[in-house]
Amino acid sequence: MLLVVAGVLAANTVLVDRQAADATGDSTLSLPGGTIHVSQDGPPDAPALVLIHGLGASTRWWDPVVPLLTGSRRVIRIDLLGHGRSAKPAGDGYAIGQQARRVGQALDRLGVRHAILVGHSTGGYVATALAEQRGDLVTALALIDTGPRMDAFISDGPAGTLLGAPVVGQLLWRLRTDGLIRRGLGTAFAPGFEAPQQLVDDTRAMTYHSLTATSHASDGYLTRRPIPERLAPLGRPLLVIFGAEDQRWRASSADAYRAVPGARVEVIPGVGHSPMVENPSRTAELLLAFAGAVPGGR
Protein backbone atom coordinates (compact mmCIF):
# COMPACT_ATOMS: atom_id res chain seq x y z
CA MET A 1 0.00 0.00 0.00
CA LEU A 2 2.82 2.40 0.88
CA LEU A 3 4.46 1.69 -2.45
CA VAL A 4 1.21 2.39 -4.29
CA VAL A 5 0.71 5.69 -2.44
CA ALA A 6 4.32 6.71 -3.12
CA GLY A 7 3.85 5.90 -6.81
CA VAL A 8 0.68 7.95 -7.03
CA LEU A 9 2.34 10.92 -5.32
CA ALA A 10 5.34 10.72 -7.63
CA ALA A 11 3.12 10.53 -10.71
CA ASN A 12 1.10 13.48 -9.45
CA THR A 13 4.27 15.55 -8.98
CA VAL A 14 5.33 14.87 -12.55
CA LEU A 15 1.83 15.67 -13.81
CA VAL A 16 1.69 18.95 -11.91
CA ASP A 17 5.13 19.90 -13.23
CA ARG A 18 4.10 19.01 -16.77
CA GLN A 19 0.82 20.92 -16.55
CA ALA A 20 2.66 23.98 -15.25
CA ALA A 21 5.35 23.62 -17.88
CA ASP A 22 2.83 23.40 -20.72
CA ALA A 23 1.27 26.73 -19.83
CA THR A 24 2.40 29.99 -21.36
CA GLY A 25 4.15 32.19 -18.83
CA ASP A 26 6.27 31.26 -15.83
CA SER A 27 6.59 27.80 -14.33
CA THR A 28 8.87 25.84 -12.02
CA LEU A 29 10.28 22.40 -12.80
CA SER A 30 11.69 19.97 -10.25
CA LEU A 31 14.91 18.65 -11.78
CA PRO A 32 18.07 16.96 -10.48
CA GLY A 33 20.05 19.54 -8.52
CA GLY A 34 17.10 21.78 -7.68
CA THR A 35 14.05 23.57 -9.01
CA ILE A 36 14.42 25.44 -12.30
CA HIS A 37 12.42 28.48 -13.36
CA VAL A 38 11.14 28.62 -16.95
CA SER A 39 9.40 31.36 -18.95
CA GLN A 40 7.51 30.70 -22.18
CA ASP A 41 6.15 33.18 -24.71
CA GLY A 42 4.71 32.98 -28.20
CA PRO A 43 2.65 30.33 -30.02
CA PRO A 44 3.06 26.96 -28.25
CA ASP A 45 3.04 25.10 -31.58
CA ALA A 46 5.70 27.32 -33.21
CA PRO A 47 9.35 26.22 -33.61
CA ALA A 48 11.24 26.51 -30.32
CA LEU A 49 13.87 29.18 -29.74
CA VAL A 50 15.63 28.64 -26.40
CA LEU A 51 17.37 31.61 -24.77
CA ILE A 52 20.10 30.89 -22.19
CA HIS A 53 21.47 33.80 -20.15
CA GLY A 54 25.02 34.38 -18.96
CA LEU A 55 26.83 34.56 -15.63
CA GLY A 56 25.06 36.59 -12.95
CA ALA A 57 22.03 37.09 -15.18
CA SER A 58 18.53 35.62 -15.54
CA THR A 59 15.64 35.20 -17.96
CA ARG A 60 14.96 38.92 -17.55
CA TRP A 61 18.07 39.88 -19.50
CA TRP A 62 16.10 38.75 -22.56
CA ASP A 63 13.05 40.93 -21.82
CA PRO A 64 13.87 43.63 -24.42
CA VAL A 65 14.20 41.14 -27.28
CA VAL A 66 11.46 38.58 -26.50
CA PRO A 67 8.49 40.60 -27.85
CA LEU A 68 10.33 40.90 -31.16
CA LEU A 69 10.72 37.11 -31.49
CA THR A 70 7.34 35.74 -30.46
CA GLY A 71 5.48 36.42 -33.70
CA SER A 72 6.90 33.28 -35.28
CA ARG A 73 8.69 31.45 -32.44
CA ARG A 74 7.92 29.65 -29.23
CA VAL A 75 10.43 31.44 -27.03
CA ILE A 76 11.63 29.50 -24.00
CA ARG A 77 13.85 31.08 -21.36
CA ILE A 78 15.47 29.12 -18.54
CA ASP A 79 17.10 30.38 -15.35
CA LEU A 80 20.24 28.29 -14.91
CA LEU A 81 20.84 26.71 -11.52
CA GLY A 82 22.08 29.40 -9.12
CA HIS A 83 20.49 32.23 -11.10
CA GLY A 84 17.25 34.18 -11.24
CA ARG A 85 14.32 32.33 -9.72
CA SER A 86 15.97 28.89 -9.88
CA ALA A 87 17.41 27.10 -6.84
CA LYS A 88 20.80 28.21 -5.51
CA PRO A 89 22.23 25.16 -3.74
CA ALA A 90 25.38 25.42 -1.66
CA GLY A 91 26.88 22.25 -3.11
CA ASP A 92 27.83 21.20 -6.63
CA GLY A 93 25.80 21.03 -9.84
CA TYR A 94 27.27 24.13 -11.50
CA ALA A 95 29.56 22.45 -14.04
CA ILE A 96 28.75 23.48 -17.60
CA GLY A 97 27.93 19.91 -18.59
CA GLN A 98 25.54 19.58 -15.65
CA GLN A 99 23.85 22.88 -16.49
CA ALA A 100 23.46 21.71 -20.08
CA ARG A 101 21.91 18.37 -19.10
CA ARG A 102 19.46 20.23 -16.88
CA VAL A 103 18.42 22.48 -19.77
CA GLY A 104 17.91 19.37 -21.90
CA GLN A 105 15.78 17.78 -19.19
CA ALA A 106 13.70 20.94 -18.93
CA LEU A 107 13.09 20.93 -22.68
CA ASP A 108 12.13 17.25 -22.53
CA ARG A 109 9.64 18.10 -19.81
CA LEU A 110 8.23 20.87 -21.99
CA GLY A 111 7.74 18.43 -24.84
CA VAL A 112 10.37 20.09 -27.07
CA ARG A 113 11.89 17.65 -29.53
CA HIS A 114 13.96 20.08 -31.61
CA ALA A 115 15.22 23.55 -30.76
CA ILE A 116 17.50 26.36 -31.85
CA LEU A 117 19.61 27.43 -28.87
CA VAL A 118 20.69 31.00 -28.25
CA GLY A 119 23.33 31.49 -25.56
CA HIS A 120 24.69 34.76 -24.20
CA SER A 121 28.26 34.72 -22.87
CA THR A 122 28.46 31.80 -20.39
CA GLY A 123 25.08 30.69 -21.71
CA GLY A 124 26.86 30.02 -24.99
CA TYR A 125 29.00 27.41 -23.24
CA VAL A 126 25.88 25.75 -21.86
CA ALA A 127 24.32 25.77 -25.34
CA THR A 128 27.49 24.27 -26.83
CA ALA A 129 27.65 21.56 -24.17
CA LEU A 130 24.01 20.64 -24.80
CA ALA A 131 24.73 20.40 -28.53
CA GLU A 132 27.62 18.06 -27.69
CA GLN A 133 25.34 15.93 -25.51
CA ARG A 134 22.09 16.01 -27.48
CA GLY A 135 22.51 16.13 -31.23
CA ASP A 136 18.94 14.88 -31.49
CA LEU A 137 17.60 17.97 -29.71
CA VAL A 138 19.79 20.86 -30.90
CA THR A 139 19.29 21.79 -34.55
CA ALA A 140 21.28 25.06 -34.59
CA LEU A 141 23.08 27.50 -32.29
CA ALA A 142 23.43 31.25 -31.97
CA LEU A 143 26.15 32.50 -29.62
CA ILE A 144 26.11 36.09 -28.40
CA ASP A 145 29.42 37.52 -27.13
CA THR A 146 30.61 34.07 -26.09
CA GLY A 147 34.40 34.08 -25.79
CA PRO A 148 35.88 31.47 -28.14
CA ARG A 149 39.05 30.81 -26.14
CA MET A 150 40.72 32.09 -22.96
CA ASP A 151 43.31 34.28 -24.67
CA ALA A 152 40.47 36.43 -26.03
CA PHE A 153 39.45 37.51 -22.53
CA ILE A 154 40.00 41.15 -21.62
CA SER A 155 38.76 41.74 -18.06
CA ASP A 156 35.84 41.59 -15.66
CA GLY A 157 36.83 45.08 -14.51
CA PRO A 158 38.28 45.98 -11.07
CA ALA A 159 35.11 45.08 -9.17
CA GLY A 160 34.79 41.72 -10.92
CA THR A 161 38.43 40.90 -10.26
CA LEU A 162 38.11 41.68 -6.55
CA LEU A 163 34.94 39.60 -6.23
CA GLY A 164 36.84 36.59 -7.55
CA ALA A 165 39.62 36.94 -4.97
CA PRO A 166 39.51 34.57 -1.96
CA VAL A 167 38.41 36.12 1.36
CA VAL A 168 38.28 39.64 -0.11
CA GLY A 169 35.61 38.58 -2.58
CA GLN A 170 33.45 36.99 0.10
CA LEU A 171 33.71 40.09 2.27
CA LEU A 172 32.79 42.38 -0.62
CA TRP A 173 29.82 40.16 -1.47
CA ARG A 174 28.48 40.38 2.07
CA LEU A 175 28.75 44.18 1.89
CA ARG A 176 27.55 44.46 -1.71
CA THR A 177 25.62 47.56 -2.67
CA ASP A 178 23.90 48.57 -5.87
CA GLY A 179 26.90 50.76 -6.58
CA LEU A 180 29.32 47.84 -6.34
CA ILE A 181 27.11 45.65 -8.51
CA ARG A 182 26.81 48.41 -11.12
CA ARG A 183 30.58 48.76 -11.25
CA GLY A 184 30.86 45.03 -11.77
CA LEU A 185 28.24 45.14 -14.53
CA GLY A 186 29.95 48.07 -16.23
CA THR A 187 31.96 45.76 -18.48
CA ALA A 188 28.78 43.91 -19.51
CA PHE A 189 27.83 46.85 -21.73
CA ALA A 190 29.41 49.47 -23.96
CA PRO A 191 31.01 52.41 -22.13
CA GLY A 192 28.36 54.84 -20.94
CA PHE A 193 25.46 52.35 -21.02
CA GLU A 194 23.74 52.15 -17.63
CA ALA A 195 22.49 48.75 -16.53
CA PRO A 196 18.73 48.65 -15.85
CA GLN A 197 17.90 48.21 -12.15
CA GLN A 198 16.34 44.79 -12.75
CA LEU A 199 19.66 43.45 -13.99
CA VAL A 200 21.42 44.85 -10.93
CA ASP A 201 18.83 43.09 -8.76
CA ASP A 202 19.42 39.78 -10.57
CA THR A 203 23.13 39.79 -9.78
CA ARG A 204 22.60 41.03 -6.24
CA ALA A 205 20.18 38.14 -5.54
CA MET A 206 22.78 35.48 -6.28
CA THR A 207 24.76 33.72 -3.58
CA TYR A 208 28.51 34.13 -3.56
CA HIS A 209 28.87 30.37 -4.05
CA SER A 210 26.57 30.19 -7.07
CA LEU A 211 28.32 33.17 -8.68
CA THR A 212 31.88 31.91 -8.21
CA ALA A 213 31.07 28.25 -8.87
CA THR A 214 29.49 29.16 -12.22
CA SER A 215 32.42 31.42 -13.09
CA HIS A 216 34.99 28.72 -12.33
CA ALA A 217 32.97 26.14 -14.25
CA SER A 218 32.85 28.44 -17.28
CA ASP A 219 36.61 29.01 -17.22
CA GLY A 220 37.25 25.30 -16.85
CA TYR A 221 35.03 24.38 -19.78
CA LEU A 222 36.70 26.91 -22.06
CA THR A 223 40.23 26.03 -20.92
CA ARG A 224 39.75 22.33 -21.66
CA ARG A 225 38.84 23.00 -25.29
CA PRO A 226 38.10 26.18 -27.28
CA ILE A 227 34.50 26.58 -28.41
CA PRO A 228 35.14 26.59 -32.19
CA GLU A 229 36.94 23.25 -31.83
CA ARG A 230 33.94 21.86 -29.96
CA LEU A 231 31.44 23.10 -32.55
CA ALA A 232 33.26 22.27 -35.79
CA PRO A 233 32.60 18.51 -35.74
CA LEU A 234 28.94 18.86 -34.72
CA GLY A 235 27.79 20.07 -38.13
CA ARG A 236 25.13 22.42 -36.78
CA PRO A 237 24.31 25.82 -38.32
CA LEU A 238 25.99 28.56 -36.27
CA LEU A 239 25.39 32.29 -35.88
CA VAL A 240 27.86 34.34 -33.84
CA ILE A 241 26.90 37.84 -32.71
CA PHE A 242 29.41 40.17 -31.05
CA GLY A 243 29.23 43.75 -29.87
CA ALA A 244 32.03 45.80 -31.41
CA GLU A 245 32.63 47.48 -28.03
CA ASP A 246 32.64 44.35 -25.88
CA GLN A 247 34.78 45.12 -22.81
CA ARG A 248 35.06 41.50 -21.63
CA TRP A 249 36.08 39.65 -24.81
CA ARG A 250 37.98 41.04 -27.78
CA ALA A 251 35.42 41.59 -30.54
CA SER A 252 38.02 40.57 -33.12
CA SER A 253 38.06 37.10 -31.52
CA ALA A 254 34.67 36.45 -33.13
CA ASP A 255 36.65 35.60 -36.27
CA ALA A 256 37.86 32.43 -34.53
CA TYR A 257 34.38 31.01 -35.12
CA ARG A 258 34.95 31.11 -38.88
CA ALA A 259 36.80 27.83 -38.36
CA VAL A 260 33.35 26.27 -37.95
CA PRO A 261 32.13 25.33 -41.45
CA GLY A 262 29.33 27.62 -42.60
CA ALA A 263 29.41 29.84 -39.51
CA ARG A 264 27.92 33.32 -39.89
CA VAL A 265 29.64 36.05 -37.84
CA GLU A 266 27.98 39.44 -37.21
CA VAL A 267 29.58 42.32 -35.28
CA ILE A 268 27.18 45.07 -34.17
CA PRO A 269 28.74 48.55 -33.98
CA GLY A 270 28.20 50.74 -30.92
CA VAL A 271 27.25 47.76 -28.76
CA GLY A 272 29.08 46.08 -25.90
CA HIS A 273 28.88 42.63 -24.32
CA SER A 274 25.05 42.40 -24.20
CA PRO A 275 23.48 43.19 -27.61
CA MET A 276 20.04 41.84 -26.67
CA VAL A 277 19.85 44.55 -23.97
CA GLU A 278 21.69 47.33 -25.79
CA ASN A 279 20.27 46.86 -29.30
CA PRO A 280 17.35 44.40 -29.13
CA SER A 281 15.95 45.26 -32.57
CA ARG A 282 19.16 44.39 -34.43
CA THR A 283 19.69 41.31 -32.28
CA ALA A 284 16.17 40.06 -32.99
CA GLU A 285 16.58 40.77 -36.70
CA LEU A 286 19.71 38.64 -36.85
CA LEU A 287 18.21 35.81 -34.79
CA LEU A 288 15.01 35.62 -36.85
CA ALA A 289 16.88 35.68 -40.16
CA PHE A 290 19.16 32.90 -38.92
CA ALA A 291 16.31 30.80 -37.55
CA GLY A 292 14.38 31.18 -40.78
CA ALA A 293 17.33 29.88 -42.77
CA VAL A 294 17.76 26.73 -40.66
CA PRO A 295 16.52 23.70 -42.63
CA GLY A 296 12.93 23.05 -41.62
CA GLY A 297 12.87 26.35 -39.73
CA ARG A 298 13.46 24.50 -36.47
C-alpha positions as CSV (number, residue, x, y, z in Angstrom):
1,M,0.0,0.0,0.0
2,L,2.8,2.4,0.9
3,L,4.5,1.7,-2.5
4,V,1.2,2.4,-4.3
5,V,0.7,5.7,-2.4
6,A,4.3,6.7,-3.1
7,G,3.8,5.9,-6.8
8,V,0.7,8.0,-7.0
9,L,2.3,10.9,-5.3
10,A,5.3,10.7,-7.6
11,A,3.1,10.5,-10.7
12,N,1.1,13.5,-9.5
13,T,4.3,15.5,-9.0
14,V,5.3,14.9,-12.5
15,L,1.8,15.7,-13.8
16,V,1.7,18.9,-11.9
17,D,5.1,19.9,-13.2
18,R,4.1,19.0,-16.8
19,Q,0.8,20.9,-16.6
20,A,2.7,24.0,-15.3
21,A,5.3,23.6,-17.9
22,D,2.8,23.4,-20.7
23,A,1.3,26.7,-19.8
24,T,2.4,30.0,-21.4
25,G,4.1,32.2,-18.8
26,D,6.3,31.3,-15.8
27,S,6.6,27.8,-14.3
28,T,8.9,25.8,-12.0
29,L,10.3,22.4,-12.8
30,S,11.7,20.0,-10.2
31,L,14.9,18.7,-11.8
32,P,18.1,17.0,-10.5
33,G,20.0,19.5,-8.5
34,G,17.1,21.8,-7.7
35,T,14.0,23.6,-9.0
36,I,14.4,25.4,-12.3
37,H,12.4,28.5,-13.4
38,V,11.1,28.6,-16.9
39,S,9.4,31.4,-18.9
40,Q,7.5,30.7,-22.2
41,D,6.2,33.2,-24.7
42,G,4.7,33.0,-28.2
43,P,2.7,30.3,-30.0
44,P,3.1,27.0,-28.2
45,D,3.0,25.1,-31.6
46,A,5.7,27.3,-33.2
47,P,9.3,26.2,-33.6
48,A,11.2,26.5,-30.3
49,L,13.9,29.2,-29.7
50,V,15.6,28.6,-26.4
51,L,17.4,31.6,-24.8
52,I,20.1,30.9,-22.2
53,H,21.5,33.8,-20.2
54,G,25.0,34.4,-19.0
55,L,26.8,34.6,-15.6
56,G,25.1,36.6,-12.9
57,A,22.0,37.1,-15.2
58,S,18.5,35.6,-15.5
59,T,15.6,35.2,-18.0
60,R,15.0,38.9,-17.5
61,W,18.1,39.9,-19.5
62,W,16.1,38.8,-22.6
63,D,13.0,40.9,-21.8
64,P,13.9,43.6,-24.4
65,V,14.2,41.1,-27.3
66,V,11.5,38.6,-26.5
67,P,8.5,40.6,-27.9
68,L,10.3,40.9,-31.2
69,L,10.7,37.1,-31.5
70,T,7.3,35.7,-30.5
71,G,5.5,36.4,-33.7
72,S,6.9,33.3,-35.3
73,R,8.7,31.4,-32.4
74,R,7.9,29.6,-29.2
75,V,10.4,31.4,-27.0
76,I,11.6,29.5,-24.0
77,R,13.9,31.1,-21.4
78,I,15.5,29.1,-18.5
79,D,17.1,30.4,-15.4
80,L,20.2,28.3,-14.9
81,L,20.8,26.7,-11.5
82,G,22.1,29.4,-9.1
83,H,20.5,32.2,-11.1
84,G,17.3,34.2,-11.2
85,R,14.3,32.3,-9.7
86,S,16.0,28.9,-9.9
87,A,17.4,27.1,-6.8
88,K,20.8,28.2,-5.5
89,P,22.2,25.2,-3.7
90,A,25.4,25.4,-1.7
91,G,26.9,22.2,-3.1
92,D,27.8,21.2,-6.6
93,G,25.8,21.0,-9.8
94,Y,27.3,24.1,-11.5
95,A,29.6,22.4,-14.0
96,I,28.8,23.5,-17.6
97,G,27.9,19.9,-18.6
98,Q,25.5,19.6,-15.6
99,Q,23.8,22.9,-16.5
100,A,23.5,21.7,-20.1
101,R,21.9,18.4,-19.1
102,R,19.5,20.2,-16.9
103,V,18.4,22.5,-19.8
104,G,17.9,19.4,-21.9
105,Q,15.8,17.8,-19.2
106,A,13.7,20.9,-18.9
107,L,13.1,20.9,-22.7
108,D,12.1,17.2,-22.5
109,R,9.6,18.1,-19.8
110,L,8.2,20.9,-22.0
111,G,7.7,18.4,-24.8
112,V,10.4,20.1,-27.1
113,R,11.9,17.7,-29.5
114,H,14.0,20.1,-31.6
115,A,15.2,23.6,-30.8
116,I,17.5,26.4,-31.9
117,L,19.6,27.4,-28.9
118,V,20.7,31.0,-28.2
119,G,23.3,31.5,-25.6
120,H,24.7,34.8,-24.2
121,S,28.3,34.7,-22.9
122,T,28.5,31.8,-20.4
123,G,25.1,30.7,-21.7
124,G,26.9,30.0,-25.0
125,Y,29.0,27.4,-23.2
126,V,25.9,25.8,-21.9
127,A,24.3,25.8,-25.3
128,T,27.5,24.3,-26.8
129,A,27.6,21.6,-24.2
130,L,24.0,20.6,-24.8
131,A,24.7,20.4,-28.5
132,E,27.6,18.1,-27.7
133,Q,25.3,15.9,-25.5
134,R,22.1,16.0,-27.5
135,G,22.5,16.1,-31.2
136,D,18.9,14.9,-31.5
137,L,17.6,18.0,-29.7
138,V,19.8,20.9,-30.9
139,T,19.3,21.8,-34.6
140,A,21.3,25.1,-34.6
141,L,23.1,27.5,-32.3
142,A,23.4,31.3,-32.0
143,L,26.2,32.5,-29.6
144,I,26.1,36.1,-28.4
145,D,29.4,37.5,-27.1
146,T,30.6,34.1,-26.1
147,G,34.4,34.1,-25.8
148,P,35.9,31.5,-28.1
149,R,39.0,30.8,-26.1
150,M,40.7,32.1,-23.0
151,D,43.3,34.3,-24.7
152,A,40.5,36.4,-26.0
153,F,39.4,37.5,-22.5
154,I,40.0,41.2,-21.6
155,S,38.8,41.7,-18.1
156,D,35.8,41.6,-15.7
157,G,36.8,45.1,-14.5
158,P,38.3,46.0,-11.1
159,A,35.1,45.1,-9.2
160,G,34.8,41.7,-10.9
161,T,38.4,40.9,-10.3
162,L,38.1,41.7,-6.6
163,L,34.9,39.6,-6.2
164,G,36.8,36.6,-7.5
165,A,39.6,36.9,-5.0
166,P,39.5,34.6,-2.0
167,V,38.4,36.1,1.4
168,V,38.3,39.6,-0.1
169,G,35.6,38.6,-2.6
170,Q,33.5,37.0,0.1
171,L,33.7,40.1,2.3
172,L,32.8,42.4,-0.6
173,W,29.8,40.2,-1.5
174,R,28.5,40.4,2.1
175,L,28.7,44.2,1.9
176,R,27.5,44.5,-1.7
177,T,25.6,47.6,-2.7
178,D,23.9,48.6,-5.9
179,G,26.9,50.8,-6.6
180,L,29.3,47.8,-6.3
181,I,27.1,45.7,-8.5
182,R,26.8,48.4,-11.1
183,R,30.6,48.8,-11.3
184,G,30.9,45.0,-11.8
185,L,28.2,45.1,-14.5
186,G,29.9,48.1,-16.2
187,T,32.0,45.8,-18.5
188,A,28.8,43.9,-19.5
189,F,27.8,46.9,-21.7
190,A,29.4,49.5,-24.0
191,P,31.0,52.4,-22.1
192,G,28.4,54.8,-20.9
193,F,25.5,52.4,-21.0
194,E,23.7,52.1,-17.6
195,A,22.5,48.7,-16.5
196,P,18.7,48.6,-15.8
197,Q,17.9,48.2,-12.1
198,Q,16.3,44.8,-12.7
199,L,19.7,43.5,-14.0
200,V,21.4,44.9,-10.9
201,D,18.8,43.1,-8.8
202,D,19.4,39.8,-10.6
203,T,23.1,39.8,-9.8
204,R,22.6,41.0,-6.2
205,A,20.2,38.1,-5.5
206,M,22.8,35.5,-6.3
207,T,24.8,33.7,-3.6
208,Y,28.5,34.1,-3.6
209,H,28.9,30.4,-4.0
210,S,26.6,30.2,-7.1
211,L,28.3,33.2,-8.7
212,T,31.9,31.9,-8.2
213,A,31.1,28.3,-8.9
214,T,29.5,29.2,-12.2
215,S,32.4,31.4,-13.1
216,H,35.0,28.7,-12.3
217,A,33.0,26.1,-14.3
218,S,32.8,28.4,-17.3
219,D,36.6,29.0,-17.2
220,G,37.3,25.3,-16.8
221,Y,35.0,24.4,-19.8
222,L,36.7,26.9,-22.1
223,T,40.2,26.0,-20.9
224,R,39.8,22.3,-21.7
225,R,38.8,23.0,-25.3
226,P,38.1,26.2,-27.3
227,I,34.5,26.6,-28.4
228,P,35.1,26.6,-32.2
229,E,36.9,23.2,-31.8
230,R,33.9,21.9,-30.0
231,L,31.4,23.1,-32.5
232,A,33.3,22.3,-35.8
233,P,32.6,18.5,-35.7
234,L,28.9,18.9,-34.7
235,G,27.8,20.1,-38.1
236,R,25.1,22.4,-36.8
237,P,24.3,25.8,-38.3
238,L,26.0,28.6,-36.3
239,L,25.4,32.3,-35.9
240,V,27.9,34.3,-33.8
241,I,26.9,37.8,-32.7
242,F,29.4,40.2,-31.1
243,G,29.2,43.7,-29.9
244,A,32.0,45.8,-31.4
245,E,32.6,47.5,-28.0
246,D,32.6,44.4,-25.9
247,Q,34.8,45.1,-22.8
248,R,35.1,41.5,-21.6
249,W,36.1,39.7,-24.8
250,R,38.0,41.0,-27.8
251,A,35.4,41.6,-30.5
252,S,38.0,40.6,-33.1
253,S,38.1,37.1,-31.5
254,A,34.7,36.4,-33.1
255,D,36.6,35.6,-36.3
256,A,37.9,32.4,-34.5
257,Y,34.4,31.0,-35.1
258,R,35.0,31.1,-38.9
259,A,36.8,27.8,-38.4
260,V,33.4,26.3,-38.0
261,P,32.1,25.3,-41.5
262,G,29.3,27.6,-42.6
263,A,29.4,29.8,-39.5
264,R,27.9,33.3,-39.9
265,V,29.6,36.1,-37.8
266,E,28.0,39.4,-37.2
267,V,29.6,42.3,-35.3
268,I,27.2,45.1,-34.2
269,P,28.7,48.6,-34.0
270,G,28.2,50.7,-30.9
271,V,27.3,47.8,-28.8
272,G,29.1,46.1,-25.9
273,H,28.9,42.6,-24.3
274,S,25.0,42.4,-24.2
275,P,23.5,43.2,-27.6
276,M,20.0,41.8,-26.7
277,V,19.8,44.5,-24.0
278,E,21.7,47.3,-25.8
279,N,20.3,46.9,-29.3
280,P,17.4,44.4,-29.1
281,S,15.9,45.3,-32.6
282,R,19.2,44.4,-34.4
283,T,19.7,41.3,-32.3
284,A,16.2,40.1,-33.0
285,E,16.6,40.8,-36.7
286,L,19.7,38.6,-36.9
287,L,18.2,35.8,-34.8
288,L,15.0,35.6,-36.9
289,A,16.9,35.7,-40.2
290,F,19.2,32.9,-38.9
291,A,16.3,30.8,-37.6
292,G,14.4,31.2,-40.8
293,A,17.3,29.9,-42.8
294,V,17.8,26.7,-40.7
295,P,16.5,23.7,-42.6
296,G,12.9,23.0,-41.6
297,G,12.9,26.3,-39.7
298,R,13.5,24.5,-36.5
